[in-house]
Amino acid sequence: MAELIDWKNNAQGHKFIASFSGGKDSVLALYKAMKVGEAIGLIVMLEEEGERSRSHGMPPELIRAQAKSIGLPVYTAASSWAEYEKVFMSLLEKAKNQGAEVLVTGDLDMPEHGCWHDKVTKNAGLKLGMPLWEMNHRDAVEEFINLGFVTIIVTVNLSLGMREDDLGRTLTHEYVKELEARGIDPCGEGGEFHTTVLDGPIFKHPIAVRKCVVMKDGDYAFLPLELDEMARRDTL
């Protein structure tokens, strides 16, 4: 008999570690999982130099500020792409040794077969939890906004309909409608954009940031964020 896939509900009643980008999907998945299970920490993979996160290019101090406001420790490591799976597995093993039973991710469209997270969690002896799996993209964004989360656009792909002036904009119902009218997935699942969450119902306090000078690299434009001085001192 084929194993029943229950990725949407696997966090229920279990301790879990959450793969965390600091963006809207990982935060919404964390929120949903925390409603039914017990979070023990956040996994964040960094680039080789350890200065930016792999997923959204966020500085570690900003991730630490988010984690502190949420009230969870961060399991983090720097890695090249070649060593990524090995290093990620080591963090899963560490989390498992500290009680984690499930890895939670914010993926929406993972296939039932050939899912990388499914493979690594099985290898680590954990279950995979994806609270947003197969969720309608518009529904996911609307729920996120209705819950009171605040997030801004920090990365855009200029070849996929996004513009430099989208950087720094807050995700609202009106903005979602505008993106859809421009032919852009409201979740950015095609790689159109990435976000950073600054406040919401699982945050004890908002994250105060300073917007820096926009940077460009090929088809991409980035809005670097820095913690304001008081927030930076609080994370040290």
N, C-alpha and C positions, 0 to 999 in steps of 0.2 A: 504493500500500500504506500502510495506517495505521501511524503511528509506534508502535513497541513501547514501552509504558509500563513502566519498570523502577524505579519510585521507591524500592522497598525496598532495591535493591542499587546505586544509582547512585554512592554514595560509595566503593565498593570500588576501591582502587588510585588514588584521586584526592585532591588537596588540597581541603579544603572549609572554608567558613565556616558556623557554626551559629547559627540563630536561637535566642536564649536567653532564657527567662523566669525561670530559677532554680528552676522547679518540676519535679515528678517526670518528666513526659513529655519535656520538652526535655533533661533530664539523661540519661534512659535512652537517648534517640535519640543524644545526643552520645557516650555510652559505646559504643553499638553501632557508630557510625560510626568512632570512634577505633580500634576493633579491626581495621578493614579499610582505613581511609584515614588521611590526615594532616590534623589540624585546624590551621588557621592563626589562628583567633580566634573570638570570639563577637559576634553582632550583638544589641544591646539598644536598643530604641526607648524614649525618655522622653516624658513629657507636656510640654506647652509650657514650663512653668516649670523643667523639668529636675530636679525634686525627687523624682519617682517614675517607675518604669517603666510603660510603657503596658499591658503584659499583666497583671502581678500587683501593681502598685502598690508595688514594692519600692524602697527608697532606693538611690541609686547606690553608696554606700559598701558596702552589703551585697553588691551584685552584684560590685563590684570584689574584695571578699574571697573570694567564691566563685571568681571567675576566677583570682585569684592562687593559691588552693589547687589549682585544676585545672592551672594553669601556662599560661594562654592570655591574650592581650591582648583588650581589649574595644573593638569598633567601636560607638560610641554617638552618638546625636544626639537632640535634642529637636524635637518637631514637633506641630502641630495635626493633627486628623483630616483636615482639608482638604488639608494638604500631606504627609500620611503617605506615600503611594506615591512621590512625588517624592523625599523625603528618604531613604526606604528604598532606592530605586534608587541614590542617590548612594553609600550605604554598600556596596551590592553592587559598584558600579563600582570603589570604592576597594579592596575585597577582591580583586576580579578582577585589578586592576593589581599586587597583591602576591602573586599566584599561585593564588588560589582558582579552582577549576573547577566546584564544586558548592555549592549552598546546602542545608544539612541542617536539617530542622524536625522537631518532635515530634508532628506530626499523625497521628491514627489513622484518621479517617473522611472524608478528603477525597474528593470525587467525581472520577472520571476526567476529566470535562470541566467547565470553568468554575472550575478551581482558581486562586485568586489568586496563590499562590506559583508555580504553573507559569507563569502569564503573565509575572510580573516576572522570573523567572529566564531565561526565553527572551528577553525584551527586553534583558537584561543579557549575554546570551551565555553563560549558565551552565546546568548541569543541576540538577535538583531531586532531592534525596535525602530520603526519608521512611522510615527504618528500621522505624518502628512501623505503617506504613500497613496497614490492614485486619487488624491484630492483634486478637485477642479481648481485650476490656477486662480481664477477670479475669486472663487469662494475662499481660498486660503488667504489671499491678500485682504479681502474685505473683513474676514474674521480678525486678522492681525490688527487692522486699523480700528475696528470696533472695540477690541479689547483695550485700546488705549496705548498701544505701543507707538513709539516715535522713532522713525528711522530716516536717514538721509542717503541720497545717492552719492557714492564715493568713487565709483569706477564706471566708465561707459565705453562701449565699443562703437566707435564712430562709423563703422562700416555696416552696422545693423540698425540704423535709424535713430540712434541716440546722438545727442548734440553736447557740445561742451557746456552749454548753459543749463543742461540737466543736472550737472554736478552741484551738490549742496541742496538740492530741492528735497523737501519733505514728502514722503509718500502719504497722500491723502486720497479720498474717494475721487475728488475732482481730477487729480493728477493721474490716477489710474485710468480714468475715462479718456484723458488726453493721450496717454501712452497707447491705449488700445486703438484709438482713432488714427494713430500714426503707424499702426500695424505691429506694435511691440507687445510681446508677452508680458502681462502684468507682474509675473513672478521673475521675469528676466531669465527664464529657463533655457533660452537659446544662447545665453552668454551676453545678452544685451547690456546688462548692468549688474553691479553689486551694491550692497547697502551696508551701513553701520547703524546698529540700534543704540539709541542714547537714553531711552527711558521706557517704562512700561510697568505692568502689574507685578512682575517678578523682581523689579529693581527697587531697592530701598531708597535710592535717590537718583536723580538724573546724572548723566555723565556730561560734565562741562568741558567743551572742546574749543579749540581755536582752529579755524579753517586756514590752511596755508596756500601757497601759490600752486595753481594747477600745473600738473606735469603731463607731458605727452610722450608716448612711445609707440610709433607706428599707428595702428588703427585705434589705439587706446588713449584715453585721457583719464587722469587720476586727480582726486582732491585729497591730498594728505591732511590728516587731522592730528593735532597735538593736544594733549591734556593742558588745561590752564594750570597756572602755577600751584594753586591750592590743591587741585585734584592730583597733580603730580606728587606733591609732598605726601598726600594721603596714601598713595600706593607704594611708597618707598619703605 
